[in-house]
C-alpha cells in the first residue's frame, strides 16, 4: 500500500479534477517549442502565454475592426496600446532566442559543442547561406518563428479542444 508521503508534492490536486485538455495542450506546445527553439528557454512560458493572448485578441471582435479608417477607436478601446506592448514583449523574447542561437552557433563552429539543429538554427543557416532575391533579416527570421509557433499553438488547441 502506498503511503501518503509519495503524494505530498501534490497537496492540492490529489482527489480534485484536472483539465486533461489543458495538460495535453501544454505538453504539445512544449514539444513543439523544443523542436523550434532547442533546449528549454527561460522565457518559454512567458512566450507561450503571450502568443496565446495574441491568438485570443486576433480571433476576437473589436469595434475598431468595423471602422479601420477611424484610428481613434483603437486608441479609445485600448486595443492598439495592448497590441503594441504585446508585440514589444514577444519581439524581446524572440530577439533573445535568436541571439542565444547565434552565440551557440559560434561555439559549435569552434568545435566546443556538439551540433544539434532546431528550427532557429536552420533559419540562421538559411539567412547566412540562402541565395535569395531579398534580404532575410533577423526581423524576417523572428516573423517565421512567430508564425510557425502561433500556428502550432492554434492547431494543438484545436486538436485537444482547448479554448485558448
N, CA, C and O atoms as a DFTB+ gen file, in Angstrom:
656 C
 N C O
     1  1       0.834      -1.189       0.000
     2  2       0.000       0.000       0.000
     3  2       0.871       1.242       0.000
     4  3       1.855       1.312       0.736
     5  1       0.519       2.218      -0.817
     6  2       1.294       3.446      -0.950
     7  2       1.019       4.375       0.217
     8  3      -0.117       4.533       0.666
     9  1       2.092       4.984       0.693
    10  2       1.919       5.940       1.786
    11  2       1.556       7.306       1.217
    12  3       1.746       7.567       0.030
    13  1       1.036       8.163       2.073
    14  2       0.648       9.492       1.616
    15  2       1.861      10.375       1.370
    16  3       1.737      11.413       0.721
    17  1       3.051       9.984       1.881
    18  2       4.267      10.764       1.636
    19  2       4.626      10.787       0.155
    20  3       5.213      11.761      -0.317
    21  1       4.288       9.739      -0.583
    22  2       4.602       9.680      -2.000
    23  2       3.838      10.743      -2.780
    24  3       4.287      11.175      -3.841
    25  1       2.702      11.164      -2.267
    26  2       1.869      12.128      -2.960
    27  2       1.908      13.506      -2.297
    28  3       1.063      14.353      -2.586
    29  1       2.878      13.736      -1.415
    30  2       2.921      15.007      -0.687
    31  2       3.230      16.195      -1.590
    32  3       2.905      17.330      -1.242
    33  1       3.860      15.954      -2.758
    34  2       4.145      17.071      -3.654
    35  2       2.925      17.440      -4.497
    36  3       3.007      18.348      -5.325
    37  1       1.805      16.760      -4.307
    38  2       0.537      17.094      -4.957
    39  2      -0.494      17.456      -3.895
    40  3      -1.558      16.838      -3.850
    41  1      -0.214      18.438      -3.038
    42  2      -1.098      18.658      -1.887
    43  2      -2.512      19.092      -2.244
    44  3      -3.464      18.672      -1.585
    45  1      -2.670      19.908      -3.254
    46  2      -3.996      20.439      -3.554
    47  2      -4.683      19.698      -4.687
    48  3      -5.902      19.791      -4.832
    49  1      -3.927      18.964      -5.491
    50  2      -4.538      18.335      -6.653
    51  2      -4.996      16.907      -6.381
    52  3      -5.766      16.356      -7.167
    53  1      -4.548      16.300      -5.302
    54  2      -4.931      14.925      -5.008
    55  2      -6.432      14.844      -4.745
    56  3      -6.949      15.461      -3.814
    57  1      -7.109      14.079      -5.574
    58  2      -8.544      13.900      -5.421
    59  2      -9.381      14.955      -6.124
    60  3     -10.607      14.841      -6.148
    61  1      -8.763      15.972      -6.693
    62  2      -9.520      17.012      -7.377
    63  2      -9.430      16.802      -8.887
    64  3      -8.488      16.170      -9.364
    65  1     -10.390      17.319      -9.638
    66  2     -10.377      17.119     -11.096
    67  2      -9.244      17.903     -11.753
    68  3      -8.799      18.930     -11.241
    69  1      -8.789      17.398     -12.892
    70  2      -7.769      18.093     -13.659
    71  2      -8.316      18.376     -15.055
    72  3      -9.224      17.694     -15.531
    73  1      -7.760      19.373     -15.688
    74  2      -8.143      19.720     -17.039
    75  2      -7.187      18.987     -17.979
    76  3      -6.101      19.482     -18.283
    77  1      -7.598      17.810     -18.432
    78  2      -6.747      16.989     -19.275
    79  2      -6.454      17.661     -20.614
    80  3      -5.343      17.540     -21.131
    81  1      -7.413      18.356     -21.172
    82  2      -7.187      19.076     -22.427
    83  2      -6.078      20.096     -22.261
    84  3      -5.226      20.238     -23.138
    85  1      -6.081      20.805     -21.147
    86  2      -5.047      21.814     -20.880
    87  2      -3.678      21.151     -20.723
    88  3      -2.676      21.664     -21.221
    89  1      -3.637      20.017     -20.035
    90  2      -2.372      19.291     -19.854
    91  2      -1.828      18.808     -21.195
    92  3      -0.629      18.916     -21.449
    93  1      -2.690      18.280     -22.049
    94  2      -2.269      17.808     -23.370
    95  2      -1.804      18.985     -24.219
    96  3      -0.801      18.891     -24.926
    97  1      -2.532      20.083     -24.146
    98  2      -2.148      21.293     -24.870
    99  2      -0.764      21.766     -24.434
   100  3       0.069      22.089     -25.281
   101  1      -0.509      21.811     -23.134
   102  2       0.783      22.255     -22.611
   103  2       1.897      21.322     -23.052
   104  3       2.984      21.775     -23.412
   105  1       1.636      20.025     -23.027
   106  2       2.620      19.046     -23.479
   107  2       2.922      19.222     -24.965
   108  3       4.085      19.228     -25.367
   109  1       1.880      19.363     -25.776
   110  2       2.052      19.541     -27.216
   111  2       2.842      20.803     -27.514
   112  3       3.745      20.791     -28.351
   113  1       2.508      21.890     -26.834
   114  2       3.243      23.124     -27.041
   115  2       4.695      22.972     -26.609
   116  3       5.596      23.467     -27.287
   117  1       4.931      22.302     -25.501
   118  2       6.298      22.096     -25.021
   119  2       7.146      21.330     -26.021
   120  3       8.305      21.676     -26.253
   121  1       6.577      20.300     -26.610
   122  2       7.295      19.514     -27.618
   123  2       7.588      20.373     -28.841
   124  3       8.701      20.346     -29.366
   125  1       6.607      21.128     -29.293
   126  2       6.782      21.994     -30.462
   127  2       7.836      23.063     -30.189
   128  3       8.682      23.332     -31.041
   129  1       7.790      23.665     -29.018
   130  2       8.752      24.716     -28.674
   131  2      10.166      24.154     -28.606
   132  3      11.115      24.808     -29.038
   133  1      10.312      22.958     -28.073
   134  2      11.648      22.336     -28.027
   135  2      12.174      22.073     -29.427
   136  3      13.361      22.264     -29.693
   137  1      11.295      21.633     -30.328
   138  2      11.720      21.382     -31.705
   139  2      12.116      22.687     -32.395
   140  3      13.037      22.710     -33.211
   141  1      11.424      23.758     -32.067
   142  2      11.705      25.050     -32.704
   143  2      12.906      25.749     -32.082
   144  3      13.753      26.281     -32.800
   145  1      12.988      25.754     -30.756
   146  2      13.992      26.553     -30.063
   147  2      15.171      25.753     -29.540
   148  3      16.172      26.343     -29.131
   149  1      15.086      24.433     -29.541
   150  2      16.148      23.623     -28.958
   151  2      15.875      23.424     -27.492
   152  3      14.773      23.041     -27.100
   153  1      16.891      23.688     -26.674
   154  2      16.724      23.495     -25.239
   155  2      15.656      24.432     -24.687
   156  3      15.301      25.433     -25.309
   157  1      15.164      24.091     -23.526
   158  2      14.088      24.875     -22.920
   159  2      14.590      26.274     -22.572
   160  3      15.620      26.437     -21.919
   161  1      13.855      27.255     -23.013
   162  2      14.210      28.642     -22.770
   163  2      13.608      29.111     -21.456
   164  3      12.543      28.648     -21.047
   165  1      14.299      30.033     -20.800
   166  2      13.766      30.601     -19.556
   167  2      12.467      31.360     -19.822
   168  3      11.606      31.467     -18.949
   169  1      12.344      31.876     -21.025
   170  2      11.181      32.686     -21.371
   171  2      10.093      31.893     -22.070
   172  3       9.139      32.479     -22.581
   173  1      10.214      30.572     -22.104
   174  2       9.274      29.748     -22.870
   175  2       7.838      29.905     -22.384
   176  3       6.922      30.021     -23.198
   177  1       7.634      29.910     -21.093
   178  2       6.276      30.036     -20.556
   179  2       5.703      31.426     -20.829
   180  3       4.527      31.560     -21.166
   181  1       6.536      32.459     -20.684
   182  2       6.084      33.822     -20.977
   183  2       5.735      33.949     -22.459
   184  3       4.730      34.566     -22.814
   185  1       6.569      33.364     -23.323
   186  2       6.317      33.415     -24.756
   187  2       5.025      32.689     -25.104
   188  3       4.227      33.184     -25.899
   189  1       4.818      31.513     -24.507
   190  2       3.608      30.742     -24.762
   191  2       2.375      31.543     -24.361
   192  3       1.404      31.596     -25.115
   193  1       2.401      32.152     -23.209
   194  2       1.224      32.902     -22.762
   195  2       1.000      34.155     -23.620
   196  3      -0.144      34.541     -23.859
   197  1       2.087      34.794     -24.085
   198  2       1.931      35.958     -24.960
   199  2       1.341      35.564     -26.309
   200  3       0.454      36.246     -26.824
   201  1       1.828      34.466     -26.884
   202  2       1.286      34.013     -28.163
   203  2      -0.164      33.584     -27.988
   204  3      -1.002      33.846     -28.850
   205  1      -0.454      32.931     -26.885
   206  2      -1.834      32.519     -26.602
   207  2      -2.744      33.737     -26.513
   208  3      -3.848      33.729     -27.059
   209  1      -2.292      34.778     -25.833
   210  2      -3.080      36.012     -25.713
   211  2      -3.232      36.697     -27.069
   212  3      -4.294      37.235     -27.381
   213  1      -2.161      36.675     -27.878
   214  2      -2.225      37.284     -29.212
   215  2      -3.245      36.557     -30.087
   216  3      -3.979      37.190     -30.845
   217  1      -3.288      35.240     -29.983
   218  2      -4.258      34.460     -30.756
   219  2      -5.677      34.800     -30.304
   220  3      -6.580      34.923     -31.131
   221  1      -5.873      34.952     -28.999
   222  2      -7.192      35.342     -28.485
   223  2      -7.614      36.708     -29.017
   224  3      -8.751      36.894     -29.451
   225  1      -6.681      37.664     -28.978
   226  2      -7.010      39.013     -29.454
   227  2      -7.275      39.026     -30.958
   228  3      -8.168      39.730     -31.429
   229  1      -6.507      38.257     -31.696
   230  2      -6.697      38.221     -33.151
   231  2      -8.018      37.558     -33.520
   232  3      -8.646      37.923     -34.513
   233  1      -8.435      36.585     -32.720
   234  2      -9.669      35.865     -33.019
   235  2     -10.907      36.604     -32.517
   236  3     -12.022      36.320     -32.954
   237  1     -10.712      37.540     -31.609
   238  2     -11.847      38.233     -31.020
   239  2     -12.362      39.359     -31.888
   240  3     -11.765      39.715     -32.905
   241  1     -13.487      39.913     -31.461
   242  2     -14.117      41.030     -32.177
   243  2     -13.700      42.338     -31.524
   244  3     -13.646      42.451     -30.299
   245  1     -13.413      43.302     -32.347
   246  2     -13.105      44.641     -31.868
   247  2     -13.883      45.635     -32.723
   248  3     -13.968      45.479     -33.941
   249  1     -14.439      46.639     -32.095
   250  2     -15.191      47.658     -32.822
   251  2     -14.270      48.388     -33.809
   252  3     -14.733      48.882     -34.837
   253  1     -12.976      48.455     -33.501
   254  2     -12.015      49.100     -34.399
   255  2     -11.898      48.333     -35.716
   256  3     -11.537      48.922     -36.735
   257  1     -12.195      47.041     -35.716
   258  2     -12.176      46.250     -36.950
   259  2     -13.308      46.665     -37.887
   260  3     -13.183      46.551     -39.106
   261  1     -14.386      47.135     -37.327
   262  2     -15.525      47.552     -38.140
   263  2     -15.273      48.892     -38.843
   264  3     -15.784      49.140     -39.935
   265  1     -14.472      49.754     -38.192
   266  2     -14.194      51.085     -38.737
   267  2     -12.680      51.320     -38.723
   268  3     -12.192      52.119     -37.924
   269  1     -11.934      50.640     -39.591
   270  2     -10.468      50.756     -39.551
   271  2      -9.951      52.137     -39.929
   272  3      -8.833      52.494     -39.558
   273  1     -10.734      52.915     -40.653
   274  2     -10.268      54.245     -41.048
   275  2     -10.319      55.245     -39.887
   276  3      -9.668      56.288     -39.940
   277  1     -11.088      54.933     -38.844
   278  2     -11.172      55.816     -37.676
   279  2     -10.123      55.326     -36.670
   280  3     -10.385      54.440     -35.857
   281  1      -8.943      55.920     -36.746
   282  2      -7.802      55.478     -35.931
   283  2      -8.038      55.691     -34.429
   284  3      -7.469      54.977     -33.604
   285  1      -8.847      56.638     -34.092
   286  2      -9.077      56.978     -32.689
   287  2      -9.769      55.846     -31.928
   288  3      -9.576      55.708     -30.720
   289  1     -10.569      55.037     -32.620
   290  2     -11.317      53.971     -31.942
   291  2     -10.377      52.965     -31.289
   292  3     -10.614      52.541     -30.158
   293  1      -9.298      52.574     -31.999
   294  2      -8.378      51.594     -31.420
   295  2      -7.641      52.163     -30.215
   296  3      -7.254      51.417     -29.316
   297  1      -7.442      53.482     -30.190
   298  2      -6.818      54.101     -29.023
   299  2      -7.789      54.160     -27.846
   300  3      -7.411      53.921     -26.699
   301  1      -9.048      54.482     -28.153
   302  2     -10.060      54.580     -27.101
   303  2     -10.325      53.213     -26.468
   304  3     -10.436      53.100     -25.247
   305  1     -10.424      52.182     -27.299
   306  2     -10.699      50.843     -26.766
   307  2      -9.499      50.242     -26.046
   308  3      -9.647      49.282     -25.290
   309  1      -8.312      50.800     -26.273
   310  2      -7.113      50.282     -25.632
   311  2      -6.477      49.129     -26.389
   312  3      -5.487      48.559     -25.931
   313  1      -7.031      48.782     -27.533
   314  2      -6.511      47.654     -28.300
   315  2      -5.124      47.948     -28.848
   316  3      -4.234      47.102     -28.757
   317  1      -4.927      49.127     -29.413
   318  2      -3.638      49.451     -30.022
   319  2      -2.499      49.433     -29.005
   320  3      -1.477      48.799     -29.268
   321  1      -2.626      50.095     -27.861
   322  2      -1.533      50.027     -26.875
   323  2      -1.286      48.600     -26.364
   324  3      -0.142      48.214     -26.122
   325  1      -2.347      47.831     -26.204
   326  2      -2.203      46.441     -25.767
   327  2      -1.424      45.629     -26.790
   328  3      -0.511      44.885     -26.433
   329  1      -1.784      45.772     -28.061
   330  2      -1.093      45.038     -29.122
   331  2       0.358      45.484     -29.260
   332  3       1.241      44.657     -29.487
   333  1       0.613      46.785     -29.125
   334  2       1.986      47.283     -29.230
   335  2       2.857      46.764     -28.091
   336  3       4.010      46.393     -28.310
   337  1       2.315      46.736     -26.883
   338  2       3.065      46.205     -25.735
   339  2       3.322      44.709     -25.908
   340  3       4.418      44.226     -25.623
   341  1       2.326      43.988     -26.370
   342  2       2.476      42.552     -26.618
   343  2       3.540      42.310     -27.688
   344  3       4.380      41.421     -27.546
   345  1       3.499      43.097     -28.748
   346  2       4.496      42.985     -29.825
   347  2       5.900      43.237     -29.279
   348  3       6.835      42.511     -29.619
   349  1       6.053      44.247     -28.446
   350  2       7.346      44.584     -27.872
   351  2       7.894      43.427     -27.033
   352  3       9.072      43.083     -27.138
   353  1       7.041      42.832     -26.204
   354  2       7.479      41.737     -25.331
   355  2       7.805      40.471     -26.131
   356  3       8.790      39.792     -25.843
   357  1       6.983      40.158     -27.128
   358  2       7.259      38.991     -27.979
   359  2       8.564      39.201     -28.735
   360  3       9.375      38.281     -28.848
   361  1       8.770      40.419     -29.257
   362  2       9.983      40.720     -30.005
   363  2      11.223      40.587     -29.123
   364  3      12.251      40.087     -29.581
   365  1      11.143      41.022     -27.876
   366  2      12.276      40.888     -26.949
   367  2      12.633      39.427     -26.722
   368  3      13.808      39.061     -26.740
   369  1      11.623      38.590     -26.509
   370  2      11.869      37.170     -26.275
   371  2      12.471      36.521     -27.516
   372  3      13.439      35.767     -27.412
   373  1      11.910      36.806     -28.681
   374  2      12.440      36.219     -29.916
   375  2      13.853      36.713     -30.202
   376  3      14.697      35.943     -30.660
   377  1      14.113      37.977     -29.938
   378  2      15.460      38.533     -30.126
   379  2      16.463      37.800     -29.237
   380  3      17.565      37.469     -29.674
   381  1      16.073      37.552     -27.997
   382  2      16.947      36.840     -27.071
   383  2      17.209      35.411     -27.561
   384  3      18.338      34.925     -27.488
   385  1      16.174      34.745     -28.055
   386  2      16.317      33.375     -28.559
   387  2      17.250      33.350     -29.773
   388  3      18.131      32.494     -29.856
   389  1      17.065      34.277     -30.707
   390  2      17.911      34.334     -31.902
   391  2      19.364      34.622     -31.511
   392  3      20.284      33.992     -32.031
   393  1      19.567      35.567     -30.601
   394  2      20.934      35.896     -30.172
   395  2      21.599      34.727     -29.453
   396  3      22.791      34.488     -29.645
   397  1      20.847      33.992     -28.626
   398  2      21.399      32.808     -27.958
   399  2      21.817      31.758     -28.984
   400  3      22.854      31.113     -28.826
   401  1      21.018      31.587     -30.032
   402  2      21.352      30.614     -31.074
   403  2      22.575      31.065     -31.878
   404  3      23.403      30.237     -32.258
   405  1      22.693      32.364     -32.137
   406  2      23.873      32.870     -32.850
   407  2      25.128      32.646     -32.005
   408  3      26.175      32.251     -32.518
   409  1      25.005      32.905     -30.714
   410  2      26.138      32.707     -29.805
   411  2      26.511      31.220     -29.738
   412  3      27.689      30.866     -29.794
   413  1      25.501      30.362     -29.618
   414  2      25.740      28.918     -29.565
   415  2      26.315      28.418     -30.879
   416  3      27.158      27.522     -30.889
   417  1      25.864      28.994     -31.989
   418  2      26.369      28.599     -33.308
   419  2      27.864      28.894     -33.401
   420  3      28.617      28.109     -33.977
   421  1      28.294      30.015     -32.838
   422  2      29.723      30.338     -32.799
   423  2      30.503      29.326     -31.985
   424  3      31.627      28.971     -32.342
   425  1      29.918      28.861     -30.893
   426  2      30.550      27.846     -30.056
   427  2      30.649      26.520     -30.801
   428  3      31.654      25.818     -30.694
   429  1      29.610      26.178     -31.553
   430  2      29.585      24.930     -32.317
   431  2      30.642      24.979     -33.420
   432  3      31.344      23.996     -33.657
   433  1      30.754      26.136     -34.097
   434  2      31.718      26.267     -35.197
   435  2      33.149      26.159     -34.710
   436  3      34.017      25.725     -35.467
   437  1      33.426      26.541     -33.465
   438  2      34.777      26.413     -32.924
   439  2      35.042      25.013     -32.396
   440  3      36.151      24.716     -31.953
   441  1      34.029      24.147     -32.438
   442  2      34.200      22.755     -32.036
   443  2      34.062      22.497     -30.555
   444  3      34.431      21.422     -30.080
   445  1      33.535      23.462     -29.809
   446  2      33.415      23.301     -28.362
   447  2      32.128      22.589     -27.946
   448  3      32.004      22.168     -26.796
   449  1      31.184      22.451     -28.854
   450  2      29.884      21.867     -28.519
   451  2      29.382      21.043     -29.700
   452  3      29.685      21.350     -30.853
   453  1      28.614      19.994     -29.406
   454  2      28.041      19.184     -30.483
   455  2      26.901      19.919     -31.158
   456  3      26.170      20.679     -30.522
   457  1      26.756      19.684     -32.460
   458  2      25.720      20.364     -33.234
   459  2      24.425      19.570     -33.202
   460  3      24.401      18.391     -33.557
   461  1      23.363      20.209     -32.782
   462  2      22.018      19.647     -32.827
   463  2      21.109      20.764     -33.313
   464  3      20.832      21.711     -32.578
   465  1      20.648      20.652     -34.550
   466  2      19.918      21.752     -35.163
   467  2      18.436      21.729     -34.829
   468  3      17.820      20.668     -34.733
   469  1      17.882      22.905     -34.658
   470  2      16.455      23.096     -34.496
   471  2      16.002      24.113     -35.538
   472  3      16.791      24.516     -36.392
   473  1      14.764      24.523     -35.478
   474  2      14.213      25.444     -36.472
   475  2      15.002      26.746     -36.544
   476  3      15.284      27.234     -37.639
   477  1      15.355      27.306     -35.415
   478  2      16.079      28.579     -35.397
   479  2      17.452      28.412     -36.060
   480  3      17.885      29.283     -36.813
   481  1      18.134      27.301     -35.783
   482  2      19.435      27.052     -36.410
   483  2      19.316      26.925     -37.926
   484  3      20.151      27.444     -38.667
   485  1      18.283      26.238     -38.378
   486  2      18.067      26.082     -39.821
   487  2      17.784      27.436     -40.457
   488  3      18.303      27.730     -41.534
   489  1      16.978      28.257     -39.815
   490  2      16.680      29.585     -40.347
   491  2      17.927      30.480     -40.364
   492  3      18.128      31.251     -41.302
   493  1      18.761      30.371     -39.321
   494  2      20.005      31.143     -39.302
   495  2      20.946      30.711     -40.417
   496  3      21.608      31.542     -41.039
   497  1      21.000      29.399     -40.668
   498  2      21.831      28.896     -41.763
   499  2      21.285      29.388     -43.101
   500  3      22.047      29.779     -43.986
   501  1      19.972      29.366     -43.241
   502  2      19.328      29.854     -44.460
   503  2      19.592      31.343     -44.639
   504  3      19.824      31.809     -45.755
   505  1      19.556      32.084     -43.541
   506  2      19.826      33.512     -43.581
   507  2      21.255      33.779     -44.047
   508  3      21.492      34.695     -44.835
   509  1      22.195      32.990     -43.566
   510  2      23.603      33.198     -43.889
   511  2      23.961      32.723     -45.294
   512  3      24.701      33.400     -46.008
   513  1      23.436      31.554     -45.697
   514  2      23.856      30.938     -46.952
   515  2      22.781      30.942     -48.032
   516  3      23.053      30.554     -49.168
   517  1      21.574      31.370     -47.703
   518  2      20.489      31.355     -48.677
   519  2      20.731      32.358     -49.788
   520  3      21.064      33.515     -49.530
   521  1      20.564      31.916     -51.012
   522  2      20.736      32.804     -52.158
   523  2      19.347      33.299     -52.555
   524  3      18.678      32.718     -53.409
   525  1      18.936      34.392     -51.908
   526  2      17.582      34.903     -52.102
   527  2      17.607      36.218     -52.876
   528  3      18.628      36.904     -52.936
   529  1      16.478      36.547     -53.456
   530  2      16.345      37.816     -54.164
   531  2      16.130      38.978     -53.194
   532  3      16.248      40.142     -53.576
   533  1      15.820      38.662     -51.963
   534  2      15.572      39.680     -50.957
   535  2      16.358      39.316     -49.699
   536  3      16.658      38.143     -49.475
   537  1      16.691      40.310     -48.878
   538  2      17.443      40.003     -47.651
   539  2      16.543      39.327     -46.612
   540  3      15.403      39.741     -46.402
   541  1      17.060      38.302     -45.979
   542  2      16.343      37.598     -44.921
   543  2      16.908      38.108     -43.596
   544  3      17.877      37.560     -43.071
   545  1      16.295      39.157     -43.067
   546  2      16.788      39.839     -41.879
   547  2      16.393      39.088     -40.610
   548  3      15.642      38.114     -40.652
   549  1      16.914      39.563     -39.487
   550  2      16.524      38.984     -38.200
   551  2      15.029      39.178     -37.942
   552  3      14.393      38.315     -37.337
   553  1      14.463      40.297     -38.391
   554  2      13.023      40.524     -38.223
   555  2      12.219      39.508     -39.024
   556  3      11.193      39.020     -38.551
   557  1      12.675      39.186     -40.235
   558  2      12.013      38.155     -41.027
   559  2      12.117      36.796     -40.370
   560  3      11.166      36.014     -40.377
   561  1      13.286      36.518     -39.799
   562  2      13.501      35.247     -39.088
   563  2      12.558      35.146     -37.887
   564  3      11.941      34.104     -37.662
   565  1      12.451      36.229     -37.120
   566  2      11.558      36.229     -35.953
   567  2      10.105      36.076     -36.377
   568  3       9.318      35.436     -35.678
   569  1       9.742      36.656     -37.517
   570  2       8.373      36.525     -38.015
   571  2       8.059      35.077     -38.374
   572  3       6.970      34.587     -38.074
   573  1       9.008      34.387     -39.016
   574  2       8.792      32.975     -39.357
   575  2       8.624      32.150     -38.092
   576  3       7.750      31.286     -38.031
   577  1       9.445      32.402     -37.088
   578  2       9.336      31.675     -35.819
   579  2       7.980      31.930     -35.178
   580  3       7.316      30.997     -34.727
   581  1       7.572      33.193     -35.138
   582  2       6.294      33.551     -34.515
   583  2       5.122      32.918     -35.248
   584  3       4.209      32.383     -34.620
   585  1       5.145      32.977     -36.561
   586  2       4.040      32.408     -37.340
   587  2       3.982      30.900     -37.160
   588  3       2.904      30.341     -36.961
   589  1       5.129      30.237     -37.228
   590  2       5.119      28.777     -37.067
   591  2       4.689      28.396     -35.660
   592  3       3.977      27.410     -35.469
   593  1       5.124      29.182     -34.670
   594  2       4.767      28.866     -33.289
   595  2       3.296      29.142     -33.014
   596  3       2.637      28.349     -32.342
   597  1       2.773      30.244     -33.518
   598  2       1.350      30.530     -33.279
   599  2       0.471      29.540     -34.036
   600  3      -0.609      29.188     -33.562
   601  1       0.919      29.085     -35.212
   602  2       0.171      28.065     -35.949
   603  2       0.145      26.768     -35.155
   604  3      -0.898      26.123     -35.053
   605  1       1.294      26.377     -34.588
   606  2       1.347      25.162     -33.777
   607  2       0.476      25.304     -32.537
   608  3      -0.171      24.347     -32.113
   609  1       0.460      26.496     -31.959
   610  2      -0.362      26.749     -30.785
   611  2      -1.837      26.601     -31.128
   612  3      -2.595      26.000     -30.366
   613  1      -2.253      27.149     -32.280
   614  2      -3.650      27.049     -32.697
   615  2      -4.015      25.606     -33.016
   616  3      -5.078      25.137     -32.608
   617  1      -3.154      24.893     -33.739
   618  2      -3.506      23.519     -34.136
   619  2      -3.532      22.592     -32.935
   620  3      -4.368      21.690     -32.883
   621  1      -2.640      22.785     -31.965
   622  2      -2.698      21.920     -30.781
   623  2      -3.920      22.259     -29.951
   624  3      -4.481      21.380     -29.297
   625  1      -4.347      23.519     -29.963
   626  2      -5.544      23.906     -29.250
   627  2      -6.778      23.274     -29.883
   628  3      -7.675      22.805     -29.183
   629  1      -6.814      23.265     -31.204
   630  2      -7.960      22.679     -31.906
   631  2      -7.999      21.166     -31.704
   632  3      -9.067      20.595     -31.484
   633  1      -6.840      20.518     -31.779
   634  2      -6.810      19.066     -31.662
   635  2      -7.176      18.582     -30.274
   636  3      -7.705      17.480     -30.130
   637  1      -6.903      19.395     -29.225
   638  2      -7.251      18.989     -27.870
   639  2      -8.594      19.551     -27.441
   640  3      -9.112      19.173     -26.390
   641  1      -9.162      20.440     -28.228
   642  2     -10.452      21.028     -27.881
   643  2     -10.326      22.122     -26.826
   644  3     -11.326      22.509     -26.220
   645  1      -9.124      22.624     -26.599
   646  2      -8.907      23.658     -25.602
   647  2      -9.302      25.005     -26.172
   648  3      -8.983      25.316     -27.319
   649  1      -9.986      25.795     -25.386
   650  2     -10.295      27.168     -25.786
   651  2      -9.188      28.053     -25.276
   652  3      -9.105      28.314     -24.076
   653  1      -8.332      28.522     -26.171
   654  2      -7.252      29.379     -25.712
   655  2      -7.656      30.822     -25.731
   656  3      -6.862      31.691     -25.373
